[in-house]
């Protein structure tokens, strides 16, 4: 369950990165539709956090330790919203680049989460 | 960000590409600080030098992030100095880890020139210094 969600979140993050990268390439700031995309990706990260905590509560143990696992889940949740706020403050193509970078960072976090959980 | 708007005289360092820099520095702060706090708290004896260096890197990243957000000529200069220190740190620690791996039982943020972080630690100070130098010429 967690593995599938990790994969989906990672792919969604990369799609978001590509989408915002495209906006940046066309010299556009992030628009409403982009923010809906960011909300979807953030929601996936939130669901992942909840499922991760439920898995921990049921006594399952991540391979590389509970603290690191929870820290990465929280980081994954905060990642895209933080980039979204920064793109609100920066209404140029560079705001779009920032969200694209946020998507890539989230994808990296998902790969790490997969390793930490022990795939 | 309210402070930069209150005083228009202060050079804004987070416009345009600066925002992207703040993002990457922010990510590195969270990465380096949380990593070193965890490692120092749980297994400091295993590789004290490596973990202390990661913590130092986190502090430097934190300070640069703060100066970028704050803006102004003084902050710009302070950020430039810290970026130079950061670059020197990456180069020295990177070389050190390659020449004498035995001193580092575990990796630091700056091991192998930041290879574990897709070389962001070595690319970031270079792009930041480029950006900070350009920010000066924009100022009246």
gemmi code that builds the backbone of each chain (N, CA, C; Angstrom):
import gemmi

chains = {
    "A": [
        ("UNK", (0.836, -1.199, 0.000), (0.000, 0.000, 0.000), (0.875, 1.255, 0.000)),
        ("UNK", (1.811, 1.283, 0.967), (2.677, 2.459, 1.075), (3.587, 2.570, -0.145)),
        ("UNK", (4.076, 1.408, -0.614), (4.961, 1.418, -1.784), (4.250, 1.973, -3.007)),
        ("UNK", (3.016, 1.527, -3.222), (2.251, 1.998, -4.382), (2.040, 3.500, -4.294)),
        ("UNK", (1.698, 3.961, -3.091), (1.436, 5.393, -2.905), (2.719, 6.207, -3.101)),
        ("UNK", (3.841, 5.644, -2.636), (5.121, 6.320, -2.824), (5.411, 6.503, -4.302)),
        ("UNK", (5.152, 5.442, -5.074), (5.376, 5.510, -6.523), (4.480, 6.567, -7.162)),
        ("UNK", (3.189, 6.518, -6.801), (2.229, 7.470, -7.382), (2.623, 8.906, -7.035)),
        ("UNK", (2.965, 9.140, -5.773), (3.342, 10.497, -5.347), (4.591, 10.967, -6.085)),
        ("UNK", (5.576, 10.065, -6.216), (6.804, 10.425, -6.925), (6.535, 10.796, -8.375)),
        ("UNK", (5.715, 9.983, -9.047), (5.405, 10.264, -10.455), (4.618, 11.569, -10.571)),
        ("UNK", (3.647, 11.756, -9.667), (2.863, 12.998, -9.685), (3.765, 14.211, -9.477)),
        ("UNK", (4.739, 14.066, -8.578), (5.662, 15.176, -8.317), (6.468, 15.505, -9.565)),
        ("UNK", (6.907, 14.468, -10.281), (7.677, 14.716, -11.496), (6.808, 15.356, -12.578)),
        ("UNK", (5.531, 14.913, -12.667), (4.620, 15.526, -13.634), (4.420, 17.004, -13.316)),
        ("UNK", (4.232, 17.291, -12.023), (4.086, 18.688, -11.591), (5.328, 19.493, -11.969)),
        ("UNK", (6.494, 18.881, -11.750), (7.747, 19.564, -12.087), (7.804, 19.857, -13.583)),
        ("UNK", (7.411, 18.881, -14.403), (7.447, 19.071, -15.851), (6.462, 20.160, -16.279)),
        ("UNK", (5.282, 20.130, -15.665), (4.229, 21.094, -16.006), (4.678, 22.527, -15.685)),
        ("UNK", (5.210, 22.709, -14.475), (5.674, 24.041, -14.081), (6.948, 24.425, -14.837)),
        ("UNK", (7.763, 23.436, -15.169), (8.934, 23.689, -15.998), (8.515, 24.227, -17.365)),
        ("UNK", (7.452, 23.661, -17.893), (6.905, 24.100, -19.184), (6.411, 25.544, -19.087)),
        ("UNK", (5.717, 25.858, -17.977), (5.245, 27.233, -17.757), (6.431, 28.191, -17.700)),
        ("UNK", (7.500, 27.767, -17.014), (8.690, 28.617, -16.898), (9.324, 28.813, -18.274)),
        ("UNK", (9.337, 27.737, -19.065), (9.917, 27.800, -20.405), (9.157, 28.805, -21.263)),
        ("UNK", (7.839, 28.875, -21.058), (7.037, 29.830, -21.815), (6.961, 31.191, -21.130)),
        ("UNK", (7.833, 31.385, -20.123), (7.934, 32.674, -19.441), (6.633, 33.055, -18.736)),
        ("UNK", (5.990, 32.073, -18.098), (4.736, 32.344, -17.400), (4.864, 32.053, -15.917)),
        ("UNK", (4.139, 32.835, -15.087), (4.080, 32.490, -13.657), (3.131, 31.309, -13.445)),
        ("UNK", (3.089, 30.792, -12.228), (2.145, 29.710, -11.935), (0.733, 30.262, -11.926)),
        ("UNK", (-0.208, 29.486, -12.486), (-1.607, 29.930, -12.547), (-2.473, 29.047, -11.654)),
        ("UNK", (-3.778, 29.374, -11.611), (-4.707, 28.610, -10.760), (-4.598, 27.114, -10.983)),
        ("UNK", (-4.518, 26.706, -12.248), (-4.466, 25.279, -12.545), (-3.222, 24.626, -11.953)),
        ("UNK", (-2.132, 25.381, -11.981), (-0.913, 24.838, -11.370), (-1.106, 24.630, -9.872)),
        ("UNK", (-1.806, 25.597, -9.248), (-2.003, 25.477, -7.796), (-2.907, 24.298, -7.460)),
        ("UNK", (-3.880, 24.024, -8.366), (-4.701, 22.826, -8.150), (-3.812, 21.579, -8.239)),
        ("UNK", (-2.907, 21.583, -9.209), (-1.960, 20.465, -9.333), (-1.116, 20.314, -8.078)),
        ("UNK", (-0.626, 21.455, -7.559), (0.181, 21.405, -6.327), (-0.658, 20.860, -5.175)),
        ("UNK", (-1.944, 21.269, -5.124), (-2.817, 20.793, -4.049), (-2.979, 19.275, -4.137)),
        ("UNK", (-3.133, 18.756, -5.365), (-3.293, 17.310, -5.541), (-2.050, 16.577, -5.040)),
        ("UNK", (-0.874, 17.072, -5.444), (0.374, 16.422, -5.022), (0.529, 16.513, -3.497)),
        ("UNK", (0.195, 17.674, -2.935), (0.294, 17.826, -1.476), (-0.659, 16.880, -0.762)),
        ("UNK", (-1.851, 16.712, -1.355), (-2.838, 15.798, -0.770), (-2.290, 14.368, -0.760)),
        ("UNK", (-1.655, 13.976, -1.855), (-1.038, 12.647, -1.913), (-0.011, 12.484, -0.793)),
        ("UNK", (0.803, 13.545, -0.586), (1.820, 13.479, 0.470), (1.159, 13.380, 1.839)),
        ("UNK", (0.008, 14.068, 2.003), (-0.715, 14.025, 3.283), (-1.259, 12.614, 3.530)),
        ("UNK", (-1.871, 12.028, 2.490), (-2.392, 10.661, 2.615), (-1.255, 9.709, 2.962)),
        ("UNK", (-0.111, 9.949, 2.331), (1.053, 9.114, 2.593), (1.484, 9.210, 4.059)),
        ("UNK", (1.469, 10.442, 4.584), (1.836, 10.642, 5.990), (0.882, 9.866, 6.900)),
        ("UNK", (-0.447, 9.984, 6.609), (-1.442, 9.307, 7.444), (-1.249, 7.791, 7.375)),
        ("UNK", (-1.102, 7.259, 6.156), (-0.936, 5.812, 6.007), (0.356, 5.349, 6.664)),
        ("UNK", (1.408, 6.165, 6.537), (2.674, 5.830, 7.181), (2.528, 5.732, 8.686)),
        ("UNK", (1.815, 6.704, 9.277), (1.641, 6.712, 10.733), (0.767, 5.535, 11.170)),
        ("UNK", (-0.279, 5.253, 10.358), (-1.130, 4.098, 10.676), (-0.298, 2.818, 10.647)),
        ("UNK", (0.586, 2.704, 9.638), (1.433, 1.515, 9.536), (2.338, 1.389, 10.759)),
        ("UNK", (2.869, 2.534, 11.216), (3.717, 2.521, 12.413), (2.899, 2.116, 13.641)),
        ("UNK", (1.676, 2.648, 13.715), (0.822, 2.366, 14.866), (0.445, 0.891, 14.918)),
        ("UNK", (0.379, 0.264, 13.751), (0.034, -1.159, 13.718), (1.243, -2.040, 13.994)),
        ("UNK", (2.396, -1.382, 14.271), (3.559, -2.150, 14.713), (4.549, -2.495, 13.616)),
        ("UNK", (4.302, -1.991, 12.399), (5.290, -2.241, 11.341), (6.493, -1.339, 11.558)),
        ("UNK", (7.672, -1.832, 11.198), (8.902, -1.060, 11.431), (9.597, -0.745, 10.108)),
        ("UNK", (9.939, 0.547, 9.903), (10.732, 0.887, 8.710), (12.152, 0.340, 8.862)),
        ("UNK", (12.749, -0.039, 7.738), (14.098, -0.625, 7.767), (15.122, 0.289, 8.435)),
        ("UNK", (15.053, 1.597, 8.126), (16.121, 2.491, 8.575), (15.732, 3.347, 9.768)),
        ("UNK", (14.699, 2.937, 10.494), (14.384, 3.663, 11.716), (13.148, 4.532, 11.615)),
        ("UNK", (12.397, 4.581, 12.707), (11.121, 5.306, 12.729), (11.319, 6.814, 12.619)),
        ("UNK", (12.339, 7.353, 13.334), (12.542, 8.804, 13.350), (12.786, 9.327, 11.934)),
        ("UNK", (13.718, 8.658, 11.230), (14.040, 9.104, 9.879), (12.815, 9.006, 8.982)),
        ("UNK", (12.064, 7.919, 9.144), (10.863, 7.706, 8.336), (9.867, 8.849, 8.518)),
        ("UNK", (9.566, 9.172, 9.773), (8.596, 10.241, 10.050), (9.141, 11.590, 9.567)),
        ("UNK", (10.453, 11.821, 9.764), (11.041, 13.088, 9.328), (10.894, 13.261, 7.815)),
        ("UNK", (11.132, 12.187, 7.076), (10.998, 12.275, 5.621), (9.540, 12.447, 5.206)),
        ("UNK", (8.614, 11.776, 5.936), (7.192, 11.962, 5.616), (6.789, 13.414, 5.801)),
        ("UNK", (7.250, 14.024, 6.904), (6.923, 15.432, 7.161), (7.561, 16.334, 6.110)),
        ("UNK", (8.824, 16.027, 5.766), (9.503, 16.809, 4.733), (8.766, 16.736, 3.407)),
        ("UNK", (8.305, 15.530, 3.078), (7.583, 15.343, 1.818), (6.285, 16.142, 1.821)),
        ("UNK", (5.639, 16.210, 2.993), (4.379, 16.956, 3.085), (4.619, 18.459, 2.943)),
        ("UNK", (5.710, 18.959, 3.527), (5.959, 20.395, 3.547), (6.525, 20.906, 2.224)),
        ("UNK", (7.133, 20.016, 1.483), (7.914, 20.383, 0.297), (7.143, 21.228, -0.725)),
        ("UNK", (6.059, 20.671, -1.272), (5.343, 21.377, -2.339), (4.600, 22.620, -1.830)),
        ("UNK", (3.902, 22.555, -0.672), (3.273, 23.794, -0.178), (4.271, 24.937, 0.009)),
        ("UNK", (5.470, 24.633, 0.500), (6.479, 25.682, 0.685), (6.829, 26.316, -0.654)),
        ("UNK", (7.060, 25.473, -1.660), (7.374, 25.997, -2.994), (6.189, 26.786, -3.544)),
        ("UNK", (4.965, 26.340, -3.235), (3.770, 27.026, -3.732), (3.696, 28.449, -3.175)),
        ("UNK", (3.957, 28.602, -1.867), (3.926, 29.933, -1.266), (4.988, 30.836, -1.887)),
        ("UNK", (6.160, 30.244, -2.171), (7.212, 31.060, -2.764), (6.834, 31.494, -4.179)),
        ("UNK", (6.106, 30.650, -4.894), (5.706, 31.053, -6.247), (4.578, 32.084, -6.185)),
        ("UNK", (3.839, 32.116, -5.072), (2.841, 33.188, -4.891), (3.540, 34.533, -4.703)),
        ("UNK", (4.686, 34.502, -4.015), (5.417, 35.740, -3.759), (6.200, 36.179, -4.995)),
        ("UNK", (6.487, 35.253, -5.881), (7.303, 35.555, -7.056), (6.482, 35.294, -8.318)),
        ("UNK", (5.776, 36.361, -8.764), (4.848, 36.163, -9.880), (5.552, 36.299, -11.226)),
        ("UNK", (6.668, 35.591, -11.410), (7.329, 35.569, -12.707), (7.627, 34.118, -13.051)),
        ("UNK", (8.347, 33.905, -14.144), (8.716, 32.545, -14.528), (9.530, 31.870, -13.428)),
        ("UNK", (10.239, 32.683, -12.609), (11.091, 32.080, -11.580), (10.277, 31.420, -10.478)),
        ("UNK", (9.035, 31.905, -10.280), (8.138, 31.213, -9.368), (7.824, 29.820, -9.878)),
        ("UNK", (7.608, 29.721, -11.209), (7.334, 28.421, -11.826), (8.544, 27.499, -11.690)),
        ("UNK", (9.752, 28.062, -11.897), (10.969, 27.249, -11.767), (11.076, 26.706, -10.346)),
        ("UNK", (10.723, 27.570, -9.361), (10.814, 27.144, -7.961), (9.898, 25.951, -7.693)),
        ("UNK", (8.658, 26.011, -8.208), (7.739, 24.883, -7.996), (8.250, 23.636, -8.723)),
        ("UNK", (8.807, 23.832, -9.921), (9.382, 22.695, -10.642), (10.493, 22.051, -9.815)),
        ("UNK", (11.340, 22.896, -9.218), (12.413, 22.376, -8.357), (11.818, 21.660, -7.150)),
        ("UNK", (10.708, 22.207, -6.629), (10.029, 21.559, -5.503), (9.544, 20.172, -5.868)),
        ("UNK", (8.997, 20.025, -7.088), (8.533, 18.720, -7.544), (9.676, 17.726, -7.626)),
        ("UNK", (10.826, 18.173, -8.146), (11.985, 17.281, -8.260), (12.474, 16.865, -6.869)),
        ("UNK", (12.523, 17.841, -5.947), (12.956, 17.522, -4.581), (12.022, 16.488, -3.962)),
        ("UNK", (10.702, 16.659, -4.168), (9.740, 15.708, -3.609), (9.967, 14.308, -4.203)),
        ("UNK", (10.226, 14.254, -5.516), (10.478, 12.959, -6.147), (11.686, 12.270, -5.515)),
        ("UNK", (12.738, 13.066, -5.228), (13.930, 12.505, -4.571), (13.565, 11.991, -3.178)),
        ("UNK", (12.751, 12.782, -2.453), (12.325, 12.364, -1.107), (11.557, 11.039, -1.173)),
        ("UNK", (10.730, 10.880, -2.224), (9.948, 9.647, -2.353), (10.855, 8.439, -2.572)),
        ("UNK", (11.908, 8.637, -3.385), (12.870, 7.546, -3.593), (13.515, 7.163, -2.269)),
        ("UNK", (13.910, 8.200, -1.504), (14.522, 7.939, -0.197), (13.523, 7.241, 0.745)),
        ("UNK", (12.256, 7.685, 0.714), (11.232, 7.070, 1.565), (11.084, 5.589, 1.236)),
        ("UNK", (11.131, 5.292, -0.048), (11.029, 3.898, -0.491), (12.155, 3.067, 0.119)),
        ("UNK", (13.376, 3.611, 0.086), (14.523, 2.913, 0.691), (14.356, 2.778, 2.206)),
        ("UNK", (13.919, 3.867, 2.839), (13.824, 3.880, 4.299), (12.793, 2.849, 4.774)),
        ("UNK", (11.665, 2.777, 4.052), (10.635, 1.832, 4.441), (11.109, 0.399, 4.168)),
        ("UNK", (11.965, 0.269, 3.144), (12.516, -1.044, 2.861), (11.763, -1.815, 1.797)),
        ("UNK", (11.288, -1.064, 0.824), (10.595, -1.517, -0.397), (10.102, -2.883, -0.593)),
    ],
    "B": [
        ("UNK", (8.745, 38.713, 4.490), (8.877, 39.542, 3.303), (8.346, 40.949, 3.529)),
        ("UNK", (7.580, 41.137, 4.594), (6.997, 42.446, 4.882), (8.094, 43.469, 5.134)),
        ("UNK", (9.200, 43.024, 5.763), (10.264, 43.951, 6.111), (10.886, 44.569, 4.862)),
        ("UNK", (11.027, 43.771, 3.797), (11.654, 44.304, 2.598), (10.750, 45.334, 1.928)),
        ("UNK", (9.431, 45.193, 2.140), (8.525, 46.141, 1.516), (8.448, 47.435, 2.314)),
        ("UNK", (8.662, 47.329, 3.628), (8.607, 48.518, 4.469), (9.722, 49.501, 4.114)),
        ("UNK", (10.878, 48.956, 3.801), (12.017, 49.816, 3.502), (12.477, 49.591, 2.066)),
        ("UNK", (11.968, 50.388, 1.151), (12.292, 50.183, -0.251), (13.770, 50.410, -0.560)),
        ("UNK", (14.474, 51.084, 0.367), (15.880, 51.368, 0.125), (16.715, 50.087, 0.148)),
        ("UNK", (16.192, 49.081, 0.842), (16.941, 47.841, 0.990), (16.883, 47.007, -0.293)),
        ("UNK", (18.042, 46.617, -0.787), (18.074, 45.828, -2.018), (17.345, 44.519, -1.832)),
        ("UNK", (16.467, 44.208, -2.751), (15.744, 42.953, -2.666), (16.589, 41.867, -3.319)),
        ("UNK", (16.889, 40.830, -2.556), (17.779, 39.786, -3.084), (17.011, 38.558, -3.521)),
        ("UNK", (15.673, 38.551, -3.304), (14.949, 37.322, -3.615), (14.017, 37.504, -4.803)),
        ("UNK", (14.284, 38.537, -5.621), (13.493, 38.681, -6.831), (14.001, 37.740, -7.908)),
        ("UNK", (13.103, 37.234, -8.745), (13.514, 36.388, -9.873), (14.290, 35.167, -9.440)),
        ("UNK", (15.470, 34.955, -10.038), (16.256, 33.750, -9.734), (16.602, 33.643, -8.253)),
        ("UNK", (16.607, 34.788, -7.553), (16.899, 34.769, -6.126), (15.930, 33.881, -5.365)),
        ("UNK", (14.661, 33.856, -5.819), (13.660, 33.025, -5.155), (14.032, 31.543, -5.254)),
        ("UNK", (14.529, 31.157, -6.429), (14.946, 29.762, -6.620), (16.112, 29.425, -5.691)),
        ("UNK", (17.030, 30.387, -5.542), (18.171, 30.177, -4.636), (17.697, 29.972, -3.205)),
        ("UNK", (16.747, 30.828, -2.780), (16.219, 30.694, -1.420), (15.608, 29.307, -1.239)),
        ("UNK", (14.895, 28.852, -2.249), (14.282, 27.529, -2.174), (15.345, 26.450, -1.961)),
        ("UNK", (16.387, 26.470, -2.788), (17.413, 25.433, -2.674), (18.178, 25.548, -1.353)),
        ("UNK", (18.458, 26.786, -0.947), (19.135, 26.943, 0.342), (18.239, 26.452, 1.473)),
        ("UNK", (16.946, 26.750, 1.374), (16.018, 26.272, 2.392), (16.019, 24.755, 2.480)),
        ("UNK", (15.992, 24.108, 1.308), (16.019, 22.648, 1.275), (17.303, 22.117, 1.909)),
        ("UNK", (18.425, 22.783, 1.601), (19.704, 22.328, 2.151), (19.767, 22.552, 3.663)),
        ("UNK", (19.149, 23.654, 4.136), (19.107, 23.883, 5.586), (18.384, 22.726, 6.269)),
        ("UNK", (17.171, 22.440, 5.770), (16.385, 21.367, 6.378), (17.151, 20.045, 6.293)),
        ("UNK", (17.721, 19.778, 5.108), (18.449, 18.524, 4.926), (19.641, 18.405, 5.851)),
        ("UNK", (20.507, 19.420, 5.837), (21.756, 19.332, 6.608), (21.496, 19.389, 8.115)),
        ("UNK", (20.602, 20.300, 8.541), (20.371, 20.455, 9.974), (19.676, 19.220, 10.553)),
        ("UNK", (18.596, 18.767, 9.895), (17.873, 17.631, 10.461), (18.751, 16.384, 10.466)),
        ("UNK", (19.506, 16.209, 9.401), (20.389, 15.064, 9.319), (21.444, 15.066, 10.434)),
        ("UNK", (22.091, 16.244, 10.620), (23.162, 16.275, 11.615), (22.596, 16.205, 13.034)),
        ("UNK", (21.424, 16.830, 13.269), (20.819, 16.737, 14.603), (20.538, 15.274, 14.939)),
        ("UNK", (19.954, 14.572, 13.975), (19.645, 13.160, 14.208), (20.912, 12.349, 14.456)),
        ("UNK", (21.918, 12.559, 13.615), (23.136, 11.760, 13.730), (23.912, 12.096, 14.995)),
        ("UNK", (23.963, 13.390, 15.348), (24.690, 13.768, 16.559), (23.957, 13.227, 17.791)),
        ("UNK", (22.626, 13.226, 17.730), (21.856, 12.764, 18.880), (21.952, 11.250, 19.054)),
        ("UNK", (22.060, 10.511, 17.960), (21.962, 9.052, 18.079), (23.298, 8.324, 17.970)),
        ("UNK", (24.188, 8.825, 17.120), (25.408, 8.029, 16.883), (26.632, 8.912, 16.675)),
        ("UNK", (26.776, 9.915, 17.565), (27.838, 10.887, 17.365), (29.229, 10.240, 17.384)),
        ("UNK", (29.408, 9.223, 18.203), (30.739, 8.621, 18.377), (31.232, 7.904, 17.129)),
        ("UNK", (30.305, 7.545, 16.278), (30.700, 6.774, 15.104), (31.556, 7.602, 14.145)),
        ("UNK", (31.142, 8.839, 13.913), (31.886, 9.692, 12.983), (31.752, 11.148, 13.410)),
        ("UNK", (32.346, 11.518, 14.555), (32.147, 12.872, 15.096), (32.517, 13.984, 14.120)),
        ("UNK", (33.629, 13.808, 13.418), (34.078, 14.847, 12.487), (33.048, 15.074, 11.383)),
        ("UNK", (32.591, 13.970, 10.782), (31.638, 14.078, 9.676), (30.354, 14.753, 10.126)),
        ("UNK", (29.831, 14.368, 11.306), (28.553, 14.919, 11.756), (28.698, 16.378, 12.156)),
        ("UNK", (29.844, 16.727, 12.771), (30.072, 18.117, 13.143), (30.155, 18.986, 11.894)),
        ("UNK", (30.821, 18.468, 10.849), (30.931, 19.234, 9.602), (29.560, 19.425, 8.963)),
        ("UNK", (28.714, 18.392, 9.013), (27.360, 18.531, 8.468), (26.591, 19.602, 9.220)),
        ("UNK", (26.749, 19.623, 10.548), (26.061, 20.631, 11.354), (26.549, 22.024, 10.990)),
        ("UNK", (27.891, 22.173, 10.824), (28.452, 23.462, 10.439), (27.893, 23.896, 9.085)),
        ("UNK", (27.813, 22.944, 8.162), (27.257, 23.250, 6.835), (25.827, 23.750, 6.980)),
        ("UNK", (25.048, 23.100, 7.842), (23.661, 23.502, 8.050), (23.558, 24.928, 8.562)),
        ("UNK", (24.451, 25.284, 9.499), (24.437, 26.636, 10.057), (24.759, 27.662, 8.969)),
        ("UNK", (25.781, 27.356, 8.144), (26.155, 28.280, 7.063), (24.990, 28.450, 6.085)),
        ("UNK", (24.344, 27.340, 5.732), (23.188, 27.423, 4.827), (22.085, 28.270, 5.444)),
        ("UNK", (21.863, 28.077, 6.738), (20.822, 28.835, 7.416), (21.096, 30.327, 7.372)),
        ("UNK", (22.360, 30.693, 7.620), (22.713, 32.104, 7.615), (22.550, 32.709, 6.221)),
        ("UNK", (22.963, 31.978, 5.190), (22.828, 32.504, 3.830), (21.357, 32.681, 3.471)),
        ("UNK", (20.528, 31.701, 3.860), (19.096, 31.829, 3.587), (18.553, 33.095, 4.237)),
        ("UNK", (18.945, 33.324, 5.499), (18.468, 34.496, 6.225), (18.898, 35.787, 5.522)),
        ("UNK", (20.168, 35.863, 5.120), (20.638, 37.095, 4.482), (19.917, 37.335, 3.156)),
        ("UNK", (19.668, 36.256, 2.412), (18.975, 36.411, 1.127), (17.580, 36.976, 1.340)),
        ("UNK", (16.863, 36.427, 2.325), (15.496, 36.873, 2.578), (15.485, 38.305, 3.111)),
        ("UNK", (16.454, 38.628, 3.961), (16.499, 39.953, 4.570), (16.799, 41.033, 3.529)),
        ("UNK", (17.761, 40.779, 2.678), (18.094, 41.748, 1.642), (18.922, 42.907, 2.179)),
        ("UNK", (19.334, 43.788, 1.262), (20.161, 44.927, 1.668), (21.619, 44.704, 1.325)),
        ("UNK", (22.354, 45.807, 1.272), (23.741, 45.738, 0.822), (24.629, 44.964, 1.790)),
        ("UNK", (24.426, 45.205, 3.108), (25.223, 44.506, 4.113), (24.976, 43.000, 4.027)),
        ("UNK", (23.683, 42.652, 3.937), (23.320, 41.233, 3.866), (23.902, 40.602, 2.606)),
        ("UNK", (23.898, 41.388, 1.513), (24.431, 40.877, 0.259), (25.918, 40.544, 0.417)),
        ("UNK", (26.644, 41.459, 1.068), (28.075, 41.205, 1.274), (28.299, 40.012, 2.192)),
        ("UNK", (27.517, 39.974, 3.286), (27.654, 38.848, 4.222), (27.371, 37.539, 3.499)),
        ("UNK", (26.340, 37.544, 2.644), (25.987, 36.330, 1.911), (27.122, 35.934, 0.968)),
        ("UNK", (27.733, 36.945, 0.324), (28.847, 36.655, -0.589), (29.993, 35.971, 0.161)),
        ("UNK", (30.334, 36.532, 1.338), (31.420, 35.955, 2.132), (31.080, 34.513, 2.513)),
        ("UNK", (29.819, 34.294, 2.950), (29.418, 32.952, 3.381), (29.411, 31.979, 2.211)),
        ("UNK", (28.996, 32.455, 1.037), (29.009, 31.582, -0.134), (30.445, 31.179, -0.463)),
        ("UNK", (31.379, 32.141, -0.340), (32.783, 31.820, -0.584), (33.269, 30.790, 0.424)),
        ("UNK", (32.870, 30.994, 1.712), (33.249, 30.036, 2.754), (32.646, 28.669, 2.463)),
        ("UNK", (31.390, 28.694, 1.992), (30.699, 27.451, 1.677), (31.412, 26.712, 0.546)),
        ("UNK", (31.769, 27.473, -0.494), (32.462, 26.869, -1.628), (33.802, 26.279, -1.177)),
        ("UNK", (34.531, 27.067, -0.356), (35.808, 26.570, 0.167), (35.576, 25.302, 0.976)),
        ("UNK", (34.509, 25.309, 1.803), (34.202, 24.134, 2.611), (33.942, 22.916, 1.753)),
        ("UNK", (33.117, 23.089, 0.707), (32.794, 21.965, -0.167), (34.068, 21.431, -0.820)),
        ("UNK", (34.913, 22.353, -1.304), (36.124, 21.924, -2.013), (37.097, 21.231, -1.056)),
        ("UNK", (37.293, 21.830, 0.145), (38.247, 21.259, 1.093), (37.748, 19.910, 1.610)),
        ("UNK", (36.496, 19.902, 2.091), (35.956, 18.650, 2.640), (35.835, 17.596, 1.534)),
        ("UNK", (35.422, 18.037, 0.332), (35.307, 17.096, -0.782), (36.639, 16.440, -1.085)),
        ("UNK", (37.711, 17.249, -1.154), (39.038, 16.709, -1.421), (39.502, 15.812, -0.267)),
        ("UNK", (39.227, 16.297, 0.947), (39.613, 15.574, 2.150), (39.004, 14.169, 2.159)),
        ("UNK", (37.712, 14.086, 1.835), (37.053, 12.772, 1.861), (37.624, 11.847, 0.798)),
        ("UNK", (38.123, 12.424, -0.293), (38.685, 11.583, -1.356), (40.099, 11.137, -0.991)),
        ("UNK", (40.893, 12.061, -0.387), (42.287, 11.755, -0.078), (42.384, 10.834, 1.132)),
        ("UNK", (41.549, 11.104, 2.154), (41.664, 10.321, 3.382), (40.302, 9.822, 3.857)),
        ("UNK", (39.751, 8.848, 3.161), (38.403, 8.359, 3.500), (38.320, 7.815, 4.923)),
        ("UNK", (39.463, 7.396, 5.488), (39.430, 6.768, 6.815), (39.007, 7.760, 7.901)),
        ("UNK", (39.214, 9.070, 7.637), (38.804, 10.073, 8.618), (37.285, 10.211, 8.660)),
        ("UNK", (36.603, 9.637, 7.664), (35.152, 9.804, 7.562), (34.439, 8.450, 7.470)),
        ("UNK", (34.169, 7.843, 8.621), (33.450, 6.557, 8.609), (32.047, 6.705, 8.025)),
        ("UNK", (31.481, 7.909, 8.111), (30.175, 8.136, 7.524), (30.240, 9.424, 6.694)),
        ("UNK", (29.315, 9.567, 5.755), (29.369, 10.701, 4.838), (28.952, 12.000, 5.510)),
        ("UNK", (29.455, 13.120, 5.025), (28.952, 14.430, 5.398), (28.155, 14.967, 4.219)),
        ("UNK", (27.523, 16.126, 4.436), (26.790, 16.761, 3.333), (27.762, 17.091, 2.196)),
        ("UNK", (29.012, 17.361, 2.572), (29.988, 17.838, 1.595), (30.923, 16.741, 1.091)),
        ("UNK", (30.683, 15.486, 1.442), (31.536, 14.396, 0.978), (31.533, 14.310, -0.547)),
        ("UNK", (32.690, 14.024, -1.105), (32.836, 13.877, -2.563), (32.200, 15.048, -3.307)),
        ("UNK", (32.440, 16.254, -2.810), (31.900, 17.489, -3.420), (30.381, 17.495, -3.480)),
        ("UNK", (29.741, 16.814, -2.533), (28.278, 16.845, -2.490), (27.611, 15.905, -3.478)),
        ("UNK", (28.292, 14.810, -3.804), (27.748, 13.879, -4.796), (26.422, 13.291, -4.327)),
        ("UNK", (26.303, 13.039, -3.003), (25.068, 12.470, -2.463), (23.878, 13.398, -2.611)),
        ("UNK", (24.153, 14.672, -2.884), (23.085, 15.655, -3.080), (23.140, 16.198, -4.509)),
        ("UNK", (23.417, 15.314, -5.453), (23.468, 15.657, -6.886), (24.359, 16.868, -7.160)),
        ("UNK", (25.440, 17.020, -6.390), (26.395, 18.114, -6.570), (25.786, 19.488, -6.323)),
        ("UNK", (24.583, 19.507, -5.728), (23.984, 20.811, -5.419), (24.888, 21.624, -4.489)),
        ("UNK", (25.526, 20.999, -3.462), (26.379, 21.787, -2.575), (27.510, 22.527, -3.275)),
        ("UNK", (28.003, 22.033, -4.397), (29.080, 22.742, -5.078), (28.527, 23.710, -6.128)),
        ("UNK", (27.357, 23.397, -6.693), (26.770, 24.282, -7.701), (26.100, 25.499, -7.063)),
        ("UNK", (25.515, 25.275, -5.877), (24.744, 26.341, -5.236), (25.567, 27.597, -4.930)),
        ("UNK", (26.744, 27.466, -4.256), (27.502, 28.695, -3.976), (27.952, 29.400, -5.251)),
        ("UNK", (28.265, 28.646, -6.292), (28.694, 29.274, -7.549), (27.573, 30.121, -8.133)),
        ("UNK", (26.352, 29.530, -8.217), (25.247, 30.291, -8.792), (24.846, 31.435, -7.866)),
        ("UNK", (24.928, 31.204, -6.546), (24.565, 32.267, -5.610), (25.529, 33.445, -5.724)),
        ("UNK", (26.831, 33.140, -5.844), (27.806, 34.236, -5.953), (27.598, 34.998, -7.253)),
        ("UNK", (27.268, 34.285, -8.330), (26.979, 34.947, -9.596), (25.789, 35.891, -9.433)),
        ("UNK", (24.733, 35.372, -8.782), (23.515, 36.140, -8.590), (23.758, 37.349, -7.700)),
        ("UNK", (24.518, 37.165, -6.604), (24.757, 38.261, -5.657), (25.609, 39.344, -6.284)),
        ("UNK", (26.544, 38.968, -7.140), (27.373, 39.968, -7.807), (26.534, 40.783, -8.775)),
        ("UNK", (25.602, 40.096, -9.451), (24.767, 40.802, -10.401), (23.783, 41.721, -9.687)),
        ("UNK", (23.332, 41.282, -8.505), (22.351, 42.069, -7.744), (22.912, 43.460, -7.420)),
        ("UNK", (24.238, 43.558, -7.282), (24.842, 44.848, -6.969), (24.704, 45.815, -8.139)),
        ("UNK", (24.954, 45.334, -9.347), (24.911, 46.231, -10.498), (23.498, 46.739, -10.762)),
        ("UNK", (22.484, 45.962, -10.320), (21.103, 46.386, -10.519), (20.761, 47.552, -9.593)),
        ("UNK", (21.373, 47.543, -8.408), (21.079, 48.590, -7.423), (21.525, 49.956, -7.922)),
        ("UNK", (20.710, 51.000, -7.712), (21.096, 52.323, -8.152), (22.293, 52.861, -7.354)),
    ],
}
model = gemmi.Model(1)
for chain_id, residues in chains.items():
    chain = gemmi.Chain(chain_id)
    for i, (resn, *xyz) in enumerate(residues, 1):
        res = gemmi.Residue()
        res.name, res.seqid = resn, gemmi.SeqId(i, " ")
        for name, pos in zip(("N", "CA", "C"), xyz):
            atom = gemmi.Atom()
            atom.name, atom.element = name, gemmi.Element(name[0])
            atom.pos, atom.b_iso = gemmi.Position(*pos), 0.0
            res.add_atom(atom)
        chain.add_residue(res)
    model.add_chain(chain)
structure = gemmi.Structure()
structure.add_model(model)
structure.setup_entities()
